[in-house]
Amino acid sequence: MVTAKTKQKILKTFLDLLSEHSYEDVSLPLVAERAGVKLSDMRSAYASKLALVAAFAEQIDTAVLDERDEDMEDQPPRDRLFDVLMTRIDALADRKEAVRALHRAARQDPALALDFNRLEVRSQKWMLIAAGIDLSGMKASLVAQGLAIAFARVVDVWLDETDEGMPRTMARLDKELDRGSSFMRQLGTLDSVAKGLRSFFRKASDKRRSRDENSEGDPHSPEEAPAGA
C-alpha cells in the first residue's frame, strides 16, 4: 500500500523534473529513480504521466478552493470569477516552469492537448463552483470548456510575464472574461429559445394525447361506428 506521503514525494519529483526537462523526457522510471521508490510503488501510485498531471491539477484545485475569499460573495459573478482565476494563477506560481513544460508539450502533441483539456475542463467546473456560479448539464460543460480555453490564453501571457504585479496577465484575463460574458448572454438566449421549443412540443404532445384519449372513449367516433352506418 503506497502511503499519501510517498504519493506526494512522487508528485513533487515529477514536477521538479518538469522544471528541468521536457514532458517527453520525463519517464516514469526516471521519476521512480529520482523519488527513490520501487517501480511497483510507482505503478500503484500513478499508472501514467497523465495521472501525475491530473494529480497536479487536483492539487491546484484544492489550493484555490481552500483560499476562496468569502468576502467576495456579494460581488458580481464576473468579479468573483476574476478573483478565483487570479488565485489559480498564484497557486501555479511556484511551478511556473513545470506549467511551461506542460503547455509546450500540449502544443506539440494534439492528442496530449485533448487529454490535458479534459483535465482542465474538470478543474474549471470547480473554479465556477468556487466563484458561486452554479451551472448544470450541458450548459456547465459548455461554459467550463470555454473557460478552459480562455484560461489557457491567460496562462500563455503569464508564462512570459516578468512583472510581479502581472498587469498583462490581469488585462488578458479581463479581456477573456469580457468575451465570456458575451458568450454567456448568447447561451442564455439560446437556453430560453430551447426552453420555449421544449414547452411548445410538450404542449402539442399533451394536446395530441388528450385528443387520442377522447377519441377512444367516444362511441360515435369513426373507429367505433358500426359497419354500414
Rosetta constraint file for C-alpha pairs under 8 A:
AtomPair CA 1 CA 41 HARMONIC 7.97 0.50
AtomPair CA 1 CA 44 HARMONIC 7.80 0.50
AtomPair CA 2 CA 6 HARMONIC 6.34 0.50
AtomPair CA 2 CA 7 HARMONIC 6.97 0.50
AtomPair CA 2 CA 41 HARMONIC 6.22 0.50
AtomPair CA 2 CA 44 HARMONIC 6.77 0.50
AtomPair CA 2 CA 45 HARMONIC 6.32 0.50
AtomPair CA 3 CA 7 HARMONIC 6.39 0.50
AtomPair CA 4 CA 8 HARMONIC 6.16 0.50
AtomPair CA 5 CA 9 HARMONIC 6.24 0.50
AtomPair CA 6 CA 10 HARMONIC 6.21 0.50
AtomPair CA 7 CA 11 HARMONIC 6.20 0.50
AtomPair CA 7 CA 45 HARMONIC 5.99 0.50
AtomPair CA 8 CA 12 HARMONIC 6.08 0.50
AtomPair CA 9 CA 13 HARMONIC 6.12 0.50
AtomPair CA 9 CA 35 HARMONIC 6.49 0.50
AtomPair CA 10 CA 14 HARMONIC 6.19 0.50
AtomPair CA 10 CA 31 HARMONIC 6.89 0.50
AtomPair CA 10 CA 32 HARMONIC 7.12 0.50
AtomPair CA 10 CA 35 HARMONIC 5.67 0.50
AtomPair CA 10 CA 42 HARMONIC 7.69 0.50
AtomPair CA 11 CA 15 HARMONIC 6.28 0.50
AtomPair CA 11 CA 52 HARMONIC 6.41 0.50
AtomPair CA 11 CA 55 HARMONIC 7.57 0.50
AtomPair CA 11 CA 56 HARMONIC 7.37 0.50
AtomPair CA 12 CA 16 HARMONIC 6.07 0.50
AtomPair CA 13 CA 17 HARMONIC 6.14 0.50
AtomPair CA 13 CA 31 HARMONIC 6.30 0.50
AtomPair CA 13 CA 34 HARMONIC 6.75 0.50
AtomPair CA 13 CA 35 HARMONIC 5.85 0.50
AtomPair CA 14 CA 18 HARMONIC 6.26 0.50
AtomPair CA 14 CA 26 HARMONIC 7.57 0.50
AtomPair CA 14 CA 31 HARMONIC 5.78 0.50
AtomPair CA 14 CA 52 HARMONIC 7.55 0.50
AtomPair CA 15 CA 19 HARMONIC 6.36 0.50
AtomPair CA 15 CA 95 HARMONIC 7.31 0.50
AtomPair CA 15 CA 98 HARMONIC 5.83 0.50
AtomPair CA 16 CA 20 HARMONIC 6.93 0.50
AtomPair CA 16 CA 98 HARMONIC 7.32 0.50
AtomPair CA 17 CA 21 HARMONIC 5.89 0.50
AtomPair CA 17 CA 26 HARMONIC 6.66 0.50
AtomPair CA 17 CA 31 HARMONIC 7.68 0.50
AtomPair CA 17 CA 98 HARMONIC 7.94 0.50
AtomPair CA 18 CA 22 HARMONIC 6.11 0.50
AtomPair CA 18 CA 23 HARMONIC 6.19 0.50
AtomPair CA 18 CA 26 HARMONIC 6.85 0.50
AtomPair CA 18 CA 97 HARMONIC 7.15 0.50
AtomPair CA 18 CA 98 HARMONIC 4.78 0.50
AtomPair CA 18 CA 101 HARMONIC 6.20 0.50
AtomPair CA 18 CA 102 HARMONIC 7.95 0.50
AtomPair CA 19 CA 95 HARMONIC 7.53 0.50
AtomPair CA 19 CA 96 HARMONIC 7.91 0.50
AtomPair CA 19 CA 97 HARMONIC 4.74 0.50
AtomPair CA 19 CA 98 HARMONIC 4.56 0.50
AtomPair CA 19 CA 101 HARMONIC 7.08 0.50
AtomPair CA 20 CA 97 HARMONIC 7.81 0.50
AtomPair CA 21 CA 25 HARMONIC 6.22 0.50
AtomPair CA 21 CA 26 HARMONIC 6.66 0.50
AtomPair CA 21 CA 101 HARMONIC 7.55 0.50
AtomPair CA 22 CA 26 HARMONIC 6.60 0.50
AtomPair CA 22 CA 101 HARMONIC 5.68 0.50
AtomPair CA 22 CA 105 HARMONIC 7.43 0.50
AtomPair CA 23 CA 101 HARMONIC 6.05 0.50
AtomPair CA 23 CA 102 HARMONIC 6.40 0.50
AtomPair CA 23 CA 105 HARMONIC 6.16 0.50
AtomPair CA 24 CA 105 HARMONIC 7.48 0.50
AtomPair CA 26 CA 30 HARMONIC 6.49 0.50
AtomPair CA 26 CA 31 HARMONIC 7.04 0.50
AtomPair CA 27 CA 31 HARMONIC 6.35 0.50
AtomPair CA 27 CA 49 HARMONIC 7.72 0.50
AtomPair CA 28 CA 32 HARMONIC 6.16 0.50
AtomPair CA 28 CA 42 HARMONIC 7.54 0.50
AtomPair CA 28 CA 48 HARMONIC 7.31 0.50
AtomPair CA 28 CA 49 HARMONIC 6.90 0.50
AtomPair CA 29 CA 33 HARMONIC 6.06 0.50
AtomPair CA 29 CA 39 HARMONIC 6.77 0.50
AtomPair CA 30 CA 34 HARMONIC 6.12 0.50
AtomPair CA 31 CA 35 HARMONIC 5.93 0.50
AtomPair CA 32 CA 36 HARMONIC 5.92 0.50
AtomPair CA 32 CA 37 HARMONIC 5.19 0.50
AtomPair CA 32 CA 38 HARMONIC 6.36 0.50
AtomPair CA 32 CA 39 HARMONIC 6.11 0.50
AtomPair CA 32 CA 42 HARMONIC 6.08 0.50
AtomPair CA 33 CA 37 HARMONIC 6.42 0.50
AtomPair CA 33 CA 38 HARMONIC 7.68 0.50
AtomPair CA 37 CA 41 HARMONIC 6.35 0.50
AtomPair CA 37 CA 42 HARMONIC 6.79 0.50
AtomPair CA 38 CA 42 HARMONIC 6.32 0.50
AtomPair CA 39 CA 43 HARMONIC 6.05 0.50
AtomPair CA 40 CA 44 HARMONIC 6.24 0.50
AtomPair CA 41 CA 45 HARMONIC 6.03 0.50
AtomPair CA 42 CA 46 HARMONIC 5.84 0.50
AtomPair CA 42 CA 47 HARMONIC 7.17 0.50
AtomPair CA 43 CA 47 HARMONIC 4.82 0.50
AtomPair CA 43 CA 48 HARMONIC 7.81 0.50
AtomPair CA 46 CA 51 HARMONIC 5.67 0.50
AtomPair CA 46 CA 52 HARMONIC 6.20 0.50
AtomPair CA 47 CA 51 HARMONIC 6.46 0.50
AtomPair CA 48 CA 52 HARMONIC 6.73 0.50
AtomPair CA 49 CA 53 HARMONIC 6.36 0.50
AtomPair CA 50 CA 54 HARMONIC 6.11 0.50
AtomPair CA 50 CA 115 HARMONIC 7.80 0.50
AtomPair CA 51 CA 55 HARMONIC 6.19 0.50
AtomPair CA 52 CA 56 HARMONIC 6.26 0.50
AtomPair CA 53 CA 57 HARMONIC 6.25 0.50
AtomPair CA 54 CA 58 HARMONIC 6.17 0.50
AtomPair CA 54 CA 119 HARMONIC 6.38 0.50
AtomPair CA 55 CA 59 HARMONIC 6.10 0.50
AtomPair CA 56 CA 60 HARMONIC 6.37 0.50
AtomPair CA 57 CA 61 HARMONIC 6.15 0.50
AtomPair CA 57 CA 119 HARMONIC 7.29 0.50
AtomPair CA 57 CA 120 HARMONIC 7.56 0.50
AtomPair CA 57 CA 123 HARMONIC 6.96 0.50
AtomPair CA 58 CA 62 HARMONIC 6.11 0.50
AtomPair CA 58 CA 123 HARMONIC 7.36 0.50
AtomPair CA 59 CA 63 HARMONIC 6.31 0.50
AtomPair CA 60 CA 64 HARMONIC 6.26 0.50
AtomPair CA 60 CA 88 HARMONIC 6.97 0.50
AtomPair CA 60 CA 91 HARMONIC 6.19 0.50
AtomPair CA 60 CA 92 HARMONIC 6.97 0.50
AtomPair CA 61 CA 65 HARMONIC 6.19 0.50
AtomPair CA 61 CA 88 HARMONIC 7.66 0.50
AtomPair CA 61 CA 123 HARMONIC 6.32 0.50
AtomPair CA 61 CA 126 HARMONIC 7.18 0.50
AtomPair CA 61 CA 127 HARMONIC 7.59 0.50
AtomPair CA 62 CA 66 HARMONIC 6.03 0.50
AtomPair CA 63 CA 67 HARMONIC 6.27 0.50
AtomPair CA 63 CA 88 HARMONIC 7.95 0.50
AtomPair CA 63 CA 91 HARMONIC 6.62 0.50
AtomPair CA 64 CA 68 HARMONIC 6.18 0.50
AtomPair CA 64 CA 84 HARMONIC 7.04 0.50
AtomPair CA 64 CA 87 HARMONIC 6.09 0.50
AtomPair CA 64 CA 88 HARMONIC 5.76 0.50
AtomPair CA 64 CA 91 HARMONIC 6.94 0.50
AtomPair CA 64 CA 127 HARMONIC 7.97 0.50
AtomPair CA 65 CA 127 HARMONIC 7.90 0.50
AtomPair CA 65 CA 130 HARMONIC 6.23 0.50
AtomPair CA 67 CA 87 HARMONIC 7.55 0.50
AtomPair CA 68 CA 84 HARMONIC 7.06 0.50
AtomPair CA 68 CA 130 HARMONIC 6.67 0.50
AtomPair CA 69 CA 73 HARMONIC 7.81 0.50
AtomPair CA 72 CA 80 HARMONIC 6.06 0.50
AtomPair CA 73 CA 80 HARMONIC 7.27 0.50
AtomPair CA 73 CA 132 HARMONIC 7.52 0.50
AtomPair CA 75 CA 79 HARMONIC 6.28 0.50
AtomPair CA 75 CA 80 HARMONIC 6.33 0.50
AtomPair CA 76 CA 80 HARMONIC 6.40 0.50
AtomPair CA 77 CA 81 HARMONIC 6.13 0.50
AtomPair CA 77 CA 131 HARMONIC 6.80 0.50
AtomPair CA 77 CA 132 HARMONIC 7.21 0.50
AtomPair CA 77 CA 133 HARMONIC 6.77 0.50
AtomPair CA 78 CA 82 HARMONIC 6.17 0.50
AtomPair CA 78 CA 177 HARMONIC 7.14 0.50
AtomPair CA 78 CA 181 HARMONIC 7.76 0.50
AtomPair CA 79 CA 83 HARMONIC 6.24 0.50
AtomPair CA 80 CA 84 HARMONIC 6.25 0.50
AtomPair CA 80 CA 131 HARMONIC 5.13 0.50
AtomPair CA 80 CA 132 HARMONIC 7.65 0.50
AtomPair CA 81 CA 85 HARMONIC 6.12 0.50
AtomPair CA 81 CA 127 HARMONIC 7.49 0.50
AtomPair CA 81 CA 128 HARMONIC 6.91 0.50
AtomPair CA 81 CA 131 HARMONIC 5.08 0.50
AtomPair CA 82 CA 86 HARMONIC 6.16 0.50
AtomPair CA 82 CA 173 HARMONIC 7.27 0.50
AtomPair CA 82 CA 174 HARMONIC 7.55 0.50
AtomPair CA 82 CA 177 HARMONIC 7.66 0.50
AtomPair CA 83 CA 87 HARMONIC 6.16 0.50
AtomPair CA 84 CA 88 HARMONIC 6.32 0.50
AtomPair CA 84 CA 127 HARMONIC 6.61 0.50
AtomPair CA 84 CA 130 HARMONIC 6.97 0.50
AtomPair CA 84 CA 131 HARMONIC 6.31 0.50
AtomPair CA 85 CA 89 HARMONIC 6.34 0.50
AtomPair CA 85 CA 127 HARMONIC 7.28 0.50
AtomPair CA 85 CA 151 HARMONIC 7.96 0.50
AtomPair CA 86 CA 90 HARMONIC 6.27 0.50
AtomPair CA 86 CA 170 HARMONIC 7.74 0.50
AtomPair CA 87 CA 91 HARMONIC 6.20 0.50
AtomPair CA 88 CA 92 HARMONIC 6.31 0.50
AtomPair CA 89 CA 93 HARMONIC 6.31 0.50
AtomPair CA 89 CA 155 HARMONIC 7.72 0.50
AtomPair CA 92 CA 96 HARMONIC 6.12 0.50
AtomPair CA 92 CA 99 HARMONIC 7.60 0.50
AtomPair CA 95 CA 99 HARMONIC 6.22 0.50
AtomPair CA 96 CA 100 HARMONIC 6.17 0.50
AtomPair CA 96 CA 159 HARMONIC 7.04 0.50
AtomPair CA 97 CA 101 HARMONIC 6.28 0.50
AtomPair CA 98 CA 102 HARMONIC 6.35 0.50
AtomPair CA 99 CA 103 HARMONIC 6.17 0.50
AtomPair CA 100 CA 104 HARMONIC 6.12 0.50
AtomPair CA 100 CA 159 HARMONIC 6.71 0.50
AtomPair CA 101 CA 105 HARMONIC 6.17 0.50
AtomPair CA 102 CA 106 HARMONIC 6.22 0.50
AtomPair CA 103 CA 107 HARMONIC 6.34 0.50
AtomPair CA 104 CA 108 HARMONIC 6.46 0.50
AtomPair CA 105 CA 109 HARMONIC 6.18 0.50
AtomPair CA 105 CA 112 HARMONIC 7.56 0.50
AtomPair CA 105 CA 113 HARMONIC 7.83 0.50
AtomPair CA 106 CA 110 HARMONIC 6.44 0.50
AtomPair CA 106 CA 112 HARMONIC 5.66 0.50
AtomPair CA 106 CA 113 HARMONIC 4.38 0.50
AtomPair CA 106 CA 116 HARMONIC 7.37 0.50
AtomPair CA 107 CA 113 HARMONIC 6.85 0.50
AtomPair CA 109 CA 113 HARMONIC 6.18 0.50
AtomPair CA 110 CA 114 HARMONIC 6.35 0.50
AtomPair CA 111 CA 115 HARMONIC 6.58 0.50
AtomPair CA 112 CA 116 HARMONIC 6.17 0.50
AtomPair CA 113 CA 117 HARMONIC 5.95 0.50
AtomPair CA 114 CA 118 HARMONIC 6.30 0.50
AtomPair CA 115 CA 119 HARMONIC 6.68 0.50
AtomPair CA 116 CA 120 HARMONIC 6.17 0.50
AtomPair CA 117 CA 121 HARMONIC 6.04 0.50
AtomPair CA 117 CA 148 HARMONIC 7.17 0.50
AtomPair CA 118 CA 122 HARMONIC 6.46 0.50
AtomPair CA 119 CA 123 HARMONIC 6.37 0.50
AtomPair CA 120 CA 124 HARMONIC 6.08 0.50
AtomPair CA 120 CA 148 HARMONIC 5.82 0.50
AtomPair CA 121 CA 125 HARMONIC 6.28 0.50
AtomPair CA 121 CA 141 HARMONIC 7.67 0.50
AtomPair CA 121 CA 144 HARMONIC 5.37 0.50
AtomPair CA 121 CA 145 HARMONIC 5.40 0.50
AtomPair CA 121 CA 147 HARMONIC 7.69 0.50
AtomPair CA 121 CA 148 HARMONIC 5.53 0.50
AtomPair CA 122 CA 126 HARMONIC 6.83 0.50
AtomPair CA 122 CA 144 HARMONIC 7.52 0.50
AtomPair CA 123 CA 127 HARMONIC 6.40 0.50
AtomPair CA 124 CA 128 HARMONIC 6.18 0.50
AtomPair CA 124 CA 144 HARMONIC 5.38 0.50
AtomPair CA 124 CA 145 HARMONIC 7.80 0.50
AtomPair CA 124 CA 147 HARMONIC 6.56 0.50
AtomPair CA 124 CA 148 HARMONIC 6.17 0.50
AtomPair CA 125 CA 129 HARMONIC 6.41 0.50
AtomPair CA 125 CA 140 HARMONIC 7.15 0.50
AtomPair CA 125 CA 141 HARMONIC 7.73 0.50
AtomPair CA 125 CA 144 HARMONIC 5.40 0.50
AtomPair CA 126 CA 130 HARMONIC 6.07 0.50
AtomPair CA 127 CA 131 HARMONIC 6.21 0.50
AtomPair CA 128 CA 132 HARMONIC 6.36 0.50
AtomPair CA 128 CA 133 HARMONIC 5.12 0.50
AtomPair CA 128 CA 134 HARMONIC 6.92 0.50
AtomPair CA 128 CA 144 HARMONIC 7.70 0.50
AtomPair CA 129 CA 133 HARMONIC 5.44 0.50
AtomPair CA 129 CA 134 HARMONIC 5.85 0.50
AtomPair CA 135 CA 139 HARMONIC 6.50 0.50
AtomPair CA 135 CA 140 HARMONIC 4.88 0.50
AtomPair CA 136 CA 140 HARMONIC 4.79 0.50
AtomPair CA 136 CA 141 HARMONIC 7.74 0.50
AtomPair CA 137 CA 141 HARMONIC 6.72 0.50
AtomPair CA 138 CA 142 HARMONIC 6.16 0.50
AtomPair CA 139 CA 143 HARMONIC 6.08 0.50
AtomPair CA 139 CA 187 HARMONIC 7.93 0.50
AtomPair CA 140 CA 144 HARMONIC 5.98 0.50
AtomPair CA 141 CA 145 HARMONIC 6.03 0.50
AtomPair CA 142 CA 146 HARMONIC 6.23 0.50
AtomPair CA 143 CA 147 HARMONIC 6.06 0.50
AtomPair CA 143 CA 184 HARMONIC 7.71 0.50
AtomPair CA 144 CA 148 HARMONIC 6.01 0.50
AtomPair CA 145 CA 149 HARMONIC 6.43 0.50
AtomPair CA 146 CA 150 HARMONIC 6.21 0.50
AtomPair CA 146 CA 180 HARMONIC 7.47 0.50
AtomPair CA 147 CA 151 HARMONIC 5.91 0.50
AtomPair CA 147 CA 180 HARMONIC 7.50 0.50
AtomPair CA 148 CA 152 HARMONIC 6.20 0.50
AtomPair CA 149 CA 153 HARMONIC 6.57 0.50
AtomPair CA 150 CA 154 HARMONIC 6.47 0.50
AtomPair CA 150 CA 173 HARMONIC 7.89 0.50
AtomPair CA 150 CA 176 HARMONIC 5.76 0.50
AtomPair CA 150 CA 177 HARMONIC 7.88 0.50
AtomPair CA 151 CA 155 HARMONIC 6.12 0.50
AtomPair CA 151 CA 173 HARMONIC 7.50 0.50
AtomPair CA 151 CA 176 HARMONIC 7.88 0.50
AtomPair CA 152 CA 156 HARMONIC 6.24 0.50
AtomPair CA 153 CA 157 HARMONIC 6.66 0.50
AtomPair CA 153 CA 172 HARMONIC 7.88 0.50
AtomPair CA 154 CA 158 HARMONIC 6.24 0.50
AtomPair CA 154 CA 169 HARMONIC 6.09 0.50
AtomPair CA 154 CA 172 HARMONIC 5.82 0.50
AtomPair CA 154 CA 173 HARMONIC 5.79 0.50
AtomPair CA 154 CA 176 HARMONIC 7.84 0.50
AtomPair CA 155 CA 159 HARMONIC 5.99 0.50
AtomPair CA 155 CA 169 HARMONIC 7.62 0.50
AtomPair CA 156 CA 160 HARMONIC 6.93 0.50
AtomPair CA 157 CA 161 HARMONIC 6.34 0.50
AtomPair CA 157 CA 168 HARMONIC 6.96 0.50
AtomPair CA 157 CA 169 HARMONIC 5.74 0.50
AtomPair CA 157 CA 172 HARMONIC 7.42 0.50
AtomPair CA 158 CA 166 HARMONIC 7.30 0.50
AtomPair CA 158 CA 168 HARMONIC 7.50 0.50
AtomPair CA 158 CA 169 HARMONIC 5.25 0.50
AtomPair CA 161 CA 166 HARMONIC 6.74 0.50
AtomPair CA 161 CA 168 HARMONIC 7.14 0.50
AtomPair CA 161 CA 169 HARMONIC 7.38 0.50
AtomPair CA 162 CA 166 HARMONIC 7.58 0.50
AtomPair CA 163 CA 167 HARMONIC 7.37 0.50
AtomPair CA 166 CA 170 HARMONIC 6.18 0.50
AtomPair CA 167 CA 171 HARMONIC 6.05 0.50
AtomPair CA 168 CA 172 HARMONIC 6.12 0.50
AtomPair CA 169 CA 173 HARMONIC 6.20 0.50
AtomPair CA 170 CA 174 HARMONIC 6.11 0.50
AtomPair CA 171 CA 175 HARMONIC 6.27 0.50
AtomPair CA 172 CA 176 HARMONIC 6.15 0.50
AtomPair CA 173 CA 177 HARMONIC 6.07 0.50
AtomPair CA 174 CA 178 HARMONIC 6.20 0.50
AtomPair CA 175 CA 179 HARMONIC 6.43 0.50
AtomPair CA 176 CA 180 HARMONIC 6.16 0.50
AtomPair CA 177 CA 181 HARMONIC 6.03 0.50
AtomPair CA 178 CA 182 HARMONIC 6.51 0.50
AtomPair CA 179 CA 183 HARMONIC 6.31 0.50
AtomPair CA 180 CA 184 HARMONIC 6.07 0.50
AtomPair CA 181 CA 185 HARMONIC 6.32 0.50
AtomPair CA 182 CA 186 HARMONIC 6.37 0.50
AtomPair CA 183 CA 187 HARMONIC 6.01 0.50
AtomPair CA 184 CA 188 HARMONIC 5.97 0.50
AtomPair CA 185 CA 189 HARMONIC 6.29 0.50
AtomPair CA 186 CA 190 HARMONIC 6.22 0.50
AtomPair CA 187 CA 191 HARMONIC 5.95 0.50
AtomPair CA 188 CA 192 HARMONIC 6.18 0.50
AtomPair CA 189 CA 193 HARMONIC 6.28 0.50
AtomPair CA 190 CA 194 HARMONIC 6.04 0.50
AtomPair CA 191 CA 195 HARMONIC 6.11 0.50
AtomPair CA 192 CA 196 HARMONIC 6.14 0.50
AtomPair CA 193 CA 197 HARMONIC 6.20 0.50
AtomPair CA 194 CA 198 HARMONIC 6.13 0.50
AtomPair CA 195 CA 199 HARMONIC 6.09 0.50
AtomPair CA 196 CA 200 HARMONIC 6.13 0.50
AtomPair CA 197 CA 201 HARMONIC 6.17 0.50
AtomPair CA 198 CA 202 HARMONIC 5.97 0.50
AtomPair CA 199 CA 203 HARMONIC 6.13 0.50
AtomPair CA 200 CA 204 HARMONIC 6.17 0.50
AtomPair CA 201 CA 205 HARMONIC 6.00 0.50
AtomPair CA 202 CA 206 HARMONIC 6.15 0.50
AtomPair CA 203 CA 207 HARMONIC 6.15 0.50
AtomPair CA 204 CA 208 HARMONIC 6.22 0.50
AtomPair CA 205 CA 209 HARMONIC 6.11 0.50
AtomPair CA 206 CA 210 HARMONIC 6.07 0.50
AtomPair CA 207 CA 211 HARMONIC 6.09 0.50
AtomPair CA 208 CA 212 HARMONIC 6.16 0.50
AtomPair CA 209 CA 213 HARMONIC 6.20 0.50
AtomPair CA 210 CA 214 HARMONIC 6.22 0.50
AtomPair CA 211 CA 215 HARMONIC 6.10 0.50
AtomPair CA 212 CA 216 HARMONIC 6.29 0.50
AtomPair CA 213 CA 217 HARMONIC 6.53 0.50
AtomPair CA 214 CA 218 HARMONIC 6.24 0.50
AtomPair CA 215 CA 221 HARMONIC 6.25 0.50
AtomPair CA 216 CA 221 HARMONIC 7.68 0.50
AtomPair CA 218 CA 224 HARMONIC 7.91 0.50
AtomPair CA 219 CA 224 HARMONIC 5.99 0.50
AtomPair CA 219 CA 225 HARMONIC 7.06 0.50
AtomPair CA 220 CA 224 HARMONIC 6.48 0.50
AtomPair CA 220 CA 225 HARMONIC 5.81 0.50
AtomPair CA 221 CA 225 HARMONIC 6.17 0.50
AtomPair CA 225 CA 229 HARMONIC 6.67 0.50
